Amino acid sequence: MSELTISGLQEILHEAAGGDDSVQFGQDVLDTPFLELGFDSLALLETVALIKRRYGVAVADDELADLQTPRELLKKVNSGLAAA
């Protein structure tokens, strides 16, 4: 499967949490904490569930707590894809 991009992550986040469409993901938000982007822990749990279904990469709850930004989540998912 191909790599998860920032635009793909944005789509999944909005589907999982119904996020604010005014937030445009791009290089400038890669290091912005999810909370500042309007996504709480429940939204992130739903997001990783969707990622697992679509990409086959699981992110454990304890790992998710350490993934604070889109860049960190993308790195985790794409590392899992590369290992598969």
ROSE-4610 file (N, C-alpha, C; in Angstrom, 1 decimal, always signed):
// ROSE-4610
residu = [M/M/M/S/S/S/E/E/E/L/L/L/T/T/T/I/I/I/S/S/S/G/G/G/L/L/L/Q/Q/Q/E/E/E/I/I/I/L/L/L/H/H/H/E/E/E/A/A/A/A/A/A/G/G/G/G/G/G/D/D/D/D/D/D/S/S/S/V/V/V/Q/Q/Q/F/F/F/G/G/G/Q/Q/Q/D/D/D/V/V/V/L/L/L/D/D/D/T/T/T/P/P/P/F/F/F/L/L/L/E/E/E/L/L/L/G/G/G/F/F/F/D/D/D/S/S/S/L/L/L/A/A/A/L/L/L/L/L/L/E/E/E/T/T/T/V/V/V/A/A/A/L/L/L/I/I/I/K/K/K/R/R/R/R/R/R/Y/Y/Y/G/G/G/V/V/V/A/A/A/V/V/V/A/A/A/D/D/D/D/D/D/E/E/E/L/L/L/A/A/A/D/D/D/L/L/L/Q/Q/Q/T/T/T/P/P/P/R/R/R/E/E/E/L/L/L/L/L/L/K/K/K/K/K/K/V/V/V/N/N/N/S/S/S/G/G/G/L/L/L/A/A/A/A/A/A/A/A/A]
num = [1/1/1/2/2/2/3/3/3/4/4/4/5/5/5/6/6/6/7/7/7/8/8/8/9/9/9/10/10/10/11/11/11/12/12/12/13/13/13/14/14/14/15/15/15/16/16/16/17/17/17/18/18/18/19/19/19/20/20/20/21/21/21/22/22/22/23/23/23/24/24/24/25/25/25/26/26/26/27/27/27/28/28/28/29/29/29/30/30/30/31/31/31/32/32/32/33/33/33/34/34/34/35/35/35/36/36/36/37/37/37/38/38/38/39/39/39/40/40/40/41/41/41/42/42/42/43/43/43/44/44/44/45/45/45/46/46/46/47/47/47/48/48/48/49/49/49/50/50/50/51/51/51/52/52/52/53/53/53/54/54/54/55/55/55/56/56/56/57/57/57/58/58/58/59/59/59/60/60/60/61/61/61/62/62/62/63/63/63/64/64/64/65/65/65/66/66/66/67/67/67/68/68/68/69/69/69/70/70/70/71/71/71/72/72/72/73/73/73/74/74/74/75/75/75/76/76/76/77/77/77/78/78/78/79/79/79/80/80/80/81/81/81/82/82/82/83/83/83/84/84/84]
x = [+0.9/+0.0/+0.9/+0.4/+1.2/+1.2/+2.1/+2.3/+1.1/+0.9/-0.1/+0.4/-0.2/+0.2/-0.6/-0.1/-0.8/-2.2/-2.5/-3.9/-4.7/-4.1/-4.8/-5.2/-4.2/-4.5/-5.6/-5.6/-6.6/-8.0/-8.1/-9.3/-9.8/-8.9/-9.3/-9.7/-8.9/-9.3/-10.6/-11.0/-12.3/-13.4/-13.1/-14.1/-14.3/-13.3/-13.4/-13.9/-13.6/-14.0/-14.8/-15.0/-15.8/-15.1/-13.8/-13.0/-13.4/-12.8/-13.0/-12.4/-13.3/-12.8/-12.0/-12.0/-11.2/-9.7/-9.4/-8.0/-7.5/-6.6/-6.0/-4.6/-4.6/-3.3/-2.3/-1.1/+0.0/+1.3/+2.4/+3.7/+3.7/+2.9/+2.9/+2.2/+1.4/+0.7/+1.3/+2.3/+2.9/+3.3/+3.8/+4.3/+3.4/+2.2/+1.2/+0.5/+0.4/-0.3/-1.7/-2.2/-3.6/-4.6/-4.3/-5.3/-5.5/-4.4/-4.4/-5.2/-5.2/-5.9/-7.4/-7.8/-9.2/-9.5/-8.5/-8.7/-8.3/-9.3/-9.0/-8.6/-8.4/-7.9/-9.0/-10.3/-11.3/-11.3/-11.1/-11.0/-9.8/-8.7/-7.5/-7.7/-8.4/-8.7/-9.5/-10.5/-11.3/-10.4/-9.5/-8.6/-7.7/-7.1/-6.2/-7.0/-8.3/-9.1/-9.4/-9.6/-9.8/-8.5/-7.4/-6.1/-5.8/-6.2/-6.0/-6.8/-8.1/-8.9/-8.5/-8.0/-7.6/-6.2/-5.3/-3.9/-3.3/-4.0/-3.5/-2.4/-2.3/-1.2/-1.9/-1.6/-2.2/-1.3/-2.0/-1.3/-1.9/-1.1/-1.5/-1.9/-2.8/-3.3/-2.1/-1.2/-0.1/+0.9/+1.0/+1.8/+1.1/-0.2/-1.0/-0.8/-0.7/-0.5/+0.8/+1.8/+3.1/+3.1/+2.1/+2.0/+1.2/+1.8/+1.2/+0.9/+1.5/+1.4/+1.2/+0.6/+0.5/+1.8/+2.9/+4.2/+4.5/+4.3/+4.6/+3.7/+2.4/+1.5/+1.8/+2.1/+2.5/+3.7/+4.7/+5.9/+5.7/+4.8/+4.5/+3.8/+2.8/+2.0/+2.9/+3.6/+4.5/+5.6/+6.1/+7.1/+6.4/+5.2/+4.5/+4.2/+3.9/+3.7/+5.0/+6.1/+7.4/+7.8/+7.4/+7.8/+7.0/+5.8/+4.9/+5.3]
y = [-1.2/+0.0/+1.2/+2.3/+3.5/+4.2/+5.2/+6.0/+6.9/+7.0/+8.0/+9.4/+10.3/+11.6/+12.5/+13.8/+14.7/+15.0/+15.0/+15.2/+13.9/+12.7/+11.5/+11.5/+12.0/+12.0/+13.0/+14.2/+15.2/+14.6/+13.9/+13.2/+12.3/+11.5/+10.5/+11.2/+12.2/+13.0/+13.6/+14.2/+14.8/+13.8/+12.6/+11.6/+11.0/+10.9/+10.3/+11.3/+12.5/+13.5/+14.7/+14.8/+15.9/+17.2/+17.2/+18.4/+19.7/+20.7/+22.0/+22.1/+22.3/+22.4/+23.6/+24.5/+25.7/+25.5/+24.4/+24.0/+23.3/+23.9/+23.3/+22.7/+21.4/+20.7/+21.0/+21.1/+21.2/+21.2/+21.5/+21.5/+22.3/+23.4/+24.3/+23.8/+22.7/+22.1/+20.8/+20.3/+19.0/+19.0/+20.0/+20.0/+20.7/+21.0/+21.6/+20.5/+20.6/+19.5/+19.3/+18.1/+17.8/+18.6/+18.8/+19.6/+21.0/+21.6/+22.9/+22.9/+21.8/+21.6/+21.3/+21.1/+20.8/+19.3/+18.4/+17.0/+16.5/+16.0/+15.5/+14.0/+13.4/+12.0/+11.0/+11.3/+10.4/+10.5/+11.7/+11.8/+11.0/+11.0/+10.3/+8.8/+8.3/+6.9/+6.4/+7.2/+6.9/+7.0/+7.9/+8.1/+6.9/+6.4/+5.2/+4.0/+3.9/+2.8/+2.8/+4.0/+4.1/+3.8/+4.2/+3.9/+2.4/+1.8/+0.3/-0.4/+0.0/-0.6/-0.3/+0.9/+1.2/+0.8/+0.9/+0.7/-0.5/-1.1/-2.3/-2.1/-0.8/-0.5/-0.1/-0.9/-0.7/+0.3/+1.2/+2.0/+1.8/+1.3/+0.9/+2.2/+2.1/+3.2/+3.9/+3.1/+3.7/+4.5/+4.0/+4.7/+6.0/+5.9/+7.1/+8.2/+8.0/+9.0/+9.8/+9.2/+9.8/+10.5/+10.3/+10.9/+12.2/+13.3/+14.6/+15.4/+15.1/+16.0/+15.1/+15.7/+15.0/+14.3/+15.0/+14.5/+13.2/+13.2/+12.0/+10.8/+11.1/+10.0/+9.5/+10.4/+10.0/+9.1/+9.5/+8.7/+7.3/+7.2/+5.9/+5.0/+5.6/+4.8/+4.4/+5.4/+5.1/+4.1/+4.1/+3.1/+1.7/+1.6/+0.4/-0.1/+0.8/+0.4/-0.1/+0.6/+0.2/-1.2/-1.5/-2.8/-4.0/-3.6/-4.7/-5.4]
z = [+0.0/+0.0/+0.0/-0.6/-0.7/+0.6/+0.7/+1.9/+2.2/+3.5/+4.0/+3.9/+3.2/+3.1/+4.0/+4.1/+5.0/+4.5/+3.2/+2.7/+3.0/+3.0/+3.3/+4.8/+5.6/+7.1/+7.4/+6.7/+6.9/+6.6/+5.5/+5.1/+6.2/+6.7/+7.7/+9.0/+9.4/+10.6/+10.5/+9.4/+9.2/+9.2/+8.6/+8.6/+10.0/+10.7/+12.1/+13.1/+12.9/+14.0/+13.5/+12.2/+11.7/+12.1/+11.8/+12.2/+11.5/+11.9/+11.3/+9.9/+8.9/+7.5/+7.2/+8.1/+7.9/+8.1/+8.8/+9.0/+7.8/+7.1/+5.9/+6.2/+6.1/+6.4/+5.3/+5.7/+4.8/+5.6/+5.0/+5.7/+7.0/+7.0/+8.1/+9.4/+9.2/+10.4/+10.8/+10.2/+10.5/+11.9/+12.5/+13.9/+14.9/+14.4/+15.3/+16.1/+17.4/+18.2/+17.7/+17.8/+17.4/+18.1/+19.4/+20.2/+19.7/+19.2/+18.7/+17.3/+16.7/+15.4/+15.6/+16.9/+17.2/+17.3/+17.4/+17.5/+18.9/+19.6/+21.0/+20.9/+22.1/+22.1/+21.6/+21.8/+21.2/+19.7/+19.1/+17.7/+17.1/+17.9/+17.4/+17.5/+18.5/+18.6/+17.4/+17.0/+15.9/+14.6/+14.6/+13.4/+13.2/+14.3/+14.2/+13.9/+14.3/+13.9/+12.4/+11.8/+10.4/+9.6/+10.2/+9.6/+9.5/+10.6/+10.7/+9.6/+9.5/+8.5/+7.0/+6.8/+5.4/+5.0/+6.0/+5.7/+6.4/+7.3/+8.0/+9.0/+9.4/+10.4/+11.7/+12.7/+14.1/+14.9/+15.6/+16.5/+17.9/+18.8/+20.2/+20.9/+21.9/+22.7/+23.4/+23.9/+24.6/+23.6/+22.4/+21.4/+21.0/+20.9/+20.4/+21.4/+22.6/+23.6/+23.4/+22.8/+22.5/+21.1/+20.3/+19.0/+19.1/+19.2/+19.4/+18.2/+17.1/+15.9/+14.7/+13.6/+12.4/+11.9/+12.0/+11.5/+12.3/+13.6/+14.4/+14.0/+13.8/+13.4/+12.0/+11.0/+9.7/+9.7/+10.5/+10.6/+11.1/+12.2/+12.7/+11.7/+11.0/+10.1/+8.9/+8.4/+7.2/+7.5/+8.7/+9.2/+9.2/+9.6/+9.6/+8.2/+7.3/+5.9/+5.3/+5.6/+5.0/+5.5/+6.8/+7.3/+6.8/+6.3/+5.8/+4.5]
